[in-house]
């Protein structure tokens, strides 16, 4: 049976160096890393994961915690994590927090009991003090879609304010001046930040988005449908509708069509996230692309570096930008038959 000592002897390095190569650790030169990997492949060496865990009290396992994996957005996030985990030769454990603070903490604790030194966390409700404490305790903890200045090097987040601003500017460029918005009832940061960006874009044009033109709902199709029904019941006029996410946007389109209002001929609708369903619905949805799979893969690699005490990962910031994807749910105001 081939051992790590055999690999080290033939490669002409120490067993510690072989271990660093196996775990993608730092402090190994490119040429040395390539030589060790070549020897590992030639000998067919397979690390004993159980033995490594007993010695180091760690495993080659990465954990991911999201609010609810069954939701399209978080399923996409988990898929990005899984692909990156496989590419790095690690194993993956997944857990749901179910939008509850205690469930989130319980999920993290369970992963720690499995000796996960790298955890990807999409935290909705845990307070900053708790997350800062956890970051001090868990070497490879990385937050996705959350920014905390004190642990910025562990945060991989999106500029939601800029996203809200850009999608609104796109509608303005199409001639729209009467706006409404449907947003999530969930009290996390994304809904407020996207609305803030939209209001900034409108303010620059001397326009506003008063509260009576904003309706809240659950962040799904049913919530979007109900929120639009509420707007219509108020008798508000608008030619452009900003939706918190793609699912709410699609629900909104259903409600508008049910009321005899055409999309985009009467009302243009935009979403946020660019989920696969945005390309499958009719009309195809104009939205802001949220690079969640790319962010998830980036977070995995960052978590591995942090768990291996890679100094290059310290002091960096990790901000991603959304990108407009124009499809069929928006048309210019000159071609709009009438506003509501």
N, C-alpha and C positions, 0 to 999 in steps of 0.2 A: 504494500500500500504506500503510495506516494505521500510524503509529509511536507510540511512547510519548510523543514530543515533541508530536505532534498532540493527544493526549489531554490532556497537561499544559497546552498553550496554550488549548484551548477551555474546560477546567475552571478555568483561572486559578490553577494550582498548579505546583509544581516537579515535575520528573520523579521526584525522590526520593519525593515524596508519593504519586505514582501507583504507584510500586513498592511502597511500604508497603501501599497499599490492596490491590494484587494479591496480596500475600503475607500479608494479614491482620496486618500489623505494628501496633505501638502508635504512640502519639504522633500520631494522626490523629483529629480530632473527628468525631462522628457525622454532622453536617451535611456536612462536607467529604467524608467517606467516601461518603455517599449521592450527592453531586454527581459525584464521580469515577466511581463505578460506573454512574451514569446515562449519562455521556458515553461510557464504554467500551462500554455496550450499544448506544447510538445509532450509534456509529462502527463497531461490529463489530470492535473491536480484539482481536487474538489475540497474547498475549505469545510471543516466540520463546524457547522453553525452552532450546534449545541455546546461543543467544547469551547468555542470562542465566547459564547454567552456566559459560561460559567467562569471563565478566566477574567473577562473584562466587565462582567455584569451589564453588558449591552447586547443588543441583537442587531442584525442587519434588517430591521423592520422599521418602516415609516408609517406613522398614523395620520389619518385625516379626519377631521371633525367638521361637519356641516350641519346646518339647521335641519334639512330634510332632503335626503338623497333622491327621493322620488320626484322632486321638483326639477323641471328641465334645466334650470340654471345650475343648480348644485350637482345634478347628474353630469353636466358638462364639465364642471370644475373637477369632480372626482375622476372623470375619464382622463382629463389632462394630467392629474396627479398619477394615476395608474400607469399611463404610458411612460412618464418620466421615471417612475420607480422601477419599472421593468428594464428600461434602458440602462439604469445604474446598477442593476443586479440586486436590488433590494426586494423585500416582501412588503405587502401592504395590509394594514388593518384599517377598517372604516367604522365610523360611528356617527349617529345622529344626536343632535342636541334637542331637537323638537321645539325650538324657539323658547327654551326654558333655561334660565341661568344655572340652576342646580344640575339639570341634566347635562348641560355643557361641561360643567366642572367634573361631574361623575364620569363622563366620557373620557376626559383628559386623564383623570386618575386611573381609569381602566387601562388606557394605553401605557401609562407610566408603569403600571404593574406588570405589563408585558415587556418592560425594559426598552420601550421606544425612546430613543434619545433625539429623534427628529419627528416633529408633529406639525402638520399643516392645519391651521385653525381658521375657520371662517366664523368669527365671533360676532354675534349680534348684540348681546345684552350684558356681557360681563363688563364690569367697570374697569377703568384704566389702571387703577391701583392693583387690582387682582391680576391683570394681564402683565403688568410690569413685574410683579412678584413671580409669576409663573415663568417669565422669560429668564429671570435670574436662576430659577431652579432647573429648567429644561434647556440643555445646551442648544438643541436644534429647533426650538419653537419658532415658527414663522406665521405671521398673521396675513391673511389674504383679505383684501377689501376693507382694511382698517388701518388708519394712520394714527400712531401715538408718538409724539416727538421724542420722548425719553428713550424709546426703543425703535427709532426710525429704521435702523439697519436690519430690523426683523420684520418690517412691514412692506408688503407688496400690494399697492393700492392703485385705484383708478381716479383720474381727475373728473369727477362727476359734475362739478360746477362748469368746467369747460365743455363737457359733453352737452349739458343743457343749453349752454350758450350757443354752441355751434348748430345744433339742430333747429333752434329758434331762428338764428340768423339765416339758415337755409329757407325756412318758411317765409321770412321777411323778404328774401331775395326773389321769392315767387310772387310778391305783391300782397301777401296776407297782412292784415292789420287788426283783425278781430280774432282774438285768441281765447281758448279755454283750455283747461288742464284737468286731467284725472290723475290722482296720486295715491300712494299706498297709505293705509291706516297704520302700518307698522312703524313704530317709533325708532327706526334706525336712521343712519345719517344720509343714505342715498336719496330718499325722496326729497328731503329738505334741500340738499345740495343741488339736485337737478333743477328744482323749481327756482332756486336762487340764481343759477346760471341763466335760466330762461328770462327771469325778471330783469337781470342785468342787460341782456340783449335788447329787450323791449324798451327799457329805460333810455338806452342810447338813441333810440328812435322816437323818443317822446311819448312812448306808449306805456301801458301798465297791464297788469293781470290782477284785477281785484278779486277778493276772496269769493264773491258770489259767482265767479267764473271758474272756481276750483272745486272739485268734488272728490271725496275720498272713497276708497273701497279696498277690499282684499286684493292682494297683488296677483290675481289670476283672472281668467276670462270672465268668470261670474262677477267678480268685483268690478271689472271694467264695464261690463254691461250695465250693472246696477248704477254705477257712478254716472254714466251717460244718461240713463233714464232720469236721474236726479237733476242733471243740468237741463234737460229738455223740459222737465216739469217746472223749472224756474222761469222758463221763457226767455233764456239768455240767447243773444245772437253771437254766432262765431262761424268763421270759415276755416279755422285751423284748430286742430285738437292735439295737444301734447299729452302723451300717455307715459306713465311712469316706466312701464316695461312692455315687452312685446305681447305678453298674455293679456294684459289690460287693454292694449290697443286692439287686439283681435276681438275681445269681448265688446269693445266700443263700436267696432265696425258692425258687429251683429245687431247691436241695439239701434244704430243709425239706420241700417237697412230695414229693420223691423218697423221703424217710424216713417219709412218712405223717403229717407234722406240718402242720397247717393254718395259713395266714396270712390274717387276724389272729386267728382263733378260739383257736389254741393259743399262738402266738407273734406279737407285734407287731414289725414291722420298719420302721426309718426309714433314710433315706439322707441325702445331702448333695450339692447342686449344682442340683437341679431341671432336669436335662436333659430334652429332649423325650421321651425314652424313659420317663421317670418317669410321664408321663401316658398312655403307650401300653400299659404292662405291666398285668397282672392278678394281684392287685389293684393298682389305681393306687397309686403309692408316695407315702407321706407323707415329706416331705423338707424340707431348708432351702434356700430359694432363694438361689443365689449370683448376684448381679447382674453377671455377667461381661461381658455385652454393654455394659451401661451403663458399667462400669469401663473397658472397652476404648475406648469413644468418649470418655470423660473423659480417658483417657491420651493419646489423639491430640491433643485440643485443648490439653492441658498441654504436650505435646512441641512443638507449633507455637509456643506462647507462649515457651517456654524458648529455642527455636532462634532466635527473633526478639528475644531479650534483653528480654522483657516483664517489667519489674520487679514487676508485680502477681503474677507466678507465684512470686516468691521469698518464702520464709518461710511459705508455706501448707502445711497438711497435708491428706492426701487419704485418709481412712479411710471405708470402706463397711461397712454392716452387713447380715448375712443376714436372711432373713425366713422364718418357719415357713409351710409350705404343707401343710395337713392334707388327706389323701385317705383311701384305704380300707385301708391296710396296718396300721392301728392301731385297736385297740378297747379298751374299758375292761376292767380286771381282773375286774370283777363278771360280765362276759360271757365271760371266758376259761374254757374247759372244764377245762383242767388245764395246769400248767407241765411243763416237761421234767424 
